[in-house]
Amino acid sequence: MSLNRLLGKRSKVLVNKKNIQPFQSFYSLSVQLNNGSFLSFDSLRGRKLLLVNTASDCGYTNQYSDLQKLYEKYDKLTVIAFPANDFQQQEKGSDEEIGNFCKINFGVTFPVALKSSAVKGNGQQKVFQWLTDKTKNGWNNKPPSWNFSKYLINEEGVLTNYFDPAISPLSEEVLKAIEE
């Protein structure tokens, strides 16, 4: 992770500097969690959300630990993991296996979605369709560049930031964006 950051690989940060509003409400979306329940984003109005495509067998997998620390640190933040097998087959497990892996190895208590695809294409998860299509979110077309790409939604349902995988969840850039 540090080497990628030093070399400038997977270390892009995008910011919605003009506070461009989404064309489609983020709050119209929902996601099925790996415990079978559904989470309506409308129920999370007034909270910031950090949405992350994850994988259990990736060089960035230890970021689960930092994501958990963020989740515990900020009362106003909800972290949601979106397990995906999009990059070099690094998430082969079932939803139950992924949930157990996250809990046992990293103490994850934040919501984990059903395994799906985060990259553009026919099977792309609907939340990631919104995150990566500026005709929906207002400004961003950037798909995840690898596992552990991070998207920050503010309290009003506006996509404010994209962070590449090499950007640690506890980096100055992410902390500043959450605290704004």
N, C-alpha and C positions, 0 to 999 in steps of 0.2 A: 504494500500500500504506500509506504513512504517513498520507495523507489519510483513508483509510477507518478507520484506527486512531484518529485524532484525532476523527473524527465518530462513533466507536463502531460503525461498520458492519463486519460480518464480523470482529469482534474478540472474540468470545465464547470464554471458557475454561471448560470443565467439568472437575471433579475428582471422582474416586471417593474422597471423604474417609473413608468408612466401610470402605474396602477390601472392598467387596462382591464376592464370588467369582462367577465365571460359572456358569451352569446347564449349559452345554455347553462342553466343553473346547476352548479355542482350539487346542490341539495336535492335535485331530482334523482340522484343516483343512490344505489345501495349495493351492498356486497354480501355474499354468503360467506360466513366464517367457517373455519375447519371443524367447529363443534356442531355444525348444522344450522345454527341460528342465522338470521339475516340482520344486518346492520344498515339502517337507513341513515344516510349522511345528514338528512334533515334533523335528526335527533342530536347532532353534534354542532348545531349552530352556536356561534359564540366561542368556539374552541379552535385552536390551530391544529392542523393535521399534518403529520409527516408520513407520506406514503412511499413505501420502499419495496422494489422488486428484490426478492431474496432467493438464496440458494444455500443448501446445506453443505455442499462440497466445493467451496470456492475460496480463493485466497482472501476474500473480504468477509467470510462468514463470521469471523470474530467481531464484526461490527454489531452483531446481535447484542453483545454485551453493552456496547456504548448506546445502542438504541434503547435498551432497558434502562440504563442510567438516565437518559433524557426523559423517558416516560415517567420515571420516579421523581425527577428534579422539578418538572414543570407541571403544576396543577392544570394549567390551561392548554396543555398539549396532549393530543392522542396520537400515538404511533400505530400504524397498521402495516403489517408485513404482507406482501403478496408473493408467495412462493411461485417460482416459475422455472421451467426446465429449458429456457430459451438459449442459454449460452453453454456450449460444450457439454450438454447433458449433466449439469452440475446439481440438478434437483430431481433425482430419480425416485425418491420415496413417495409413499402414499400420504394422504392428508394426515392420517393418524400418526404415521412415522415422523412426519415433519413436526407436528405438534409436540410429540414426545421429545424429539431431538432438541427443539428450541427450549423446552421447559427444563429438561435434565442438564443440558450443557451450558445454558446461558440464563436460566431462571426467568425466561420470558413470561410476562403476565399481560402484555399488550395484545390486542386482537391480531389474529393470524387468519388471513382469508384462505378460501379453497385454492388449491394449486391451479394456476391458469397461465395464460401467455400474456406477457407484458409488451411484447414487440408488435409492431404494426403487421397486420395481415388478417385473414378471415377469422382466426380464432382469438383475436386480441380481446382481453378482458375489457368490459365496458368502461370501468374507471380509467384504465390506461388509454382507451380510445379518447376519452375526454382530456386527459393530461397531455396527450401528444398531438392534438389537433387544434390549431389556432381558430378554426371556425367554430369550435365549441368553447375552448377556454379563453379565447380572446387574443393570445399572443404567442403561444409556444407550440412548435412542431417537433421539438427534440424528443426522440424516443430514448429509452434507456440505452446507454452505451455498453453496459455490462450489468451483471448482478450488483445490487446495492446502489443503484441510482436512486436519488431521493427527490421528492417533489413536496414543496411546502404550500399548504393552503391556509389563508388567514381566516380570522373569525367571521368574515363576511362571505366566505366561499370563493375568494379570488386566489388563483394560482399566483404566488408571489416569487417563488424561486425553484430552480432546478440545480441539483448538485450531482456531479459525476461520482462514480464509486470511490475514487481515491480521496475524496473529501470526507474526512472522518465525521461521524455524527456529532462529535464533541469539538469540532474545529471552531475557530473563531467566527468563520463565515456563517456556519449553521446556528451557533448560539446567538449571534447578533440578529440574524433573521427571525429567530423565534422570539427574541426579546423586544423586537420593534413593535 
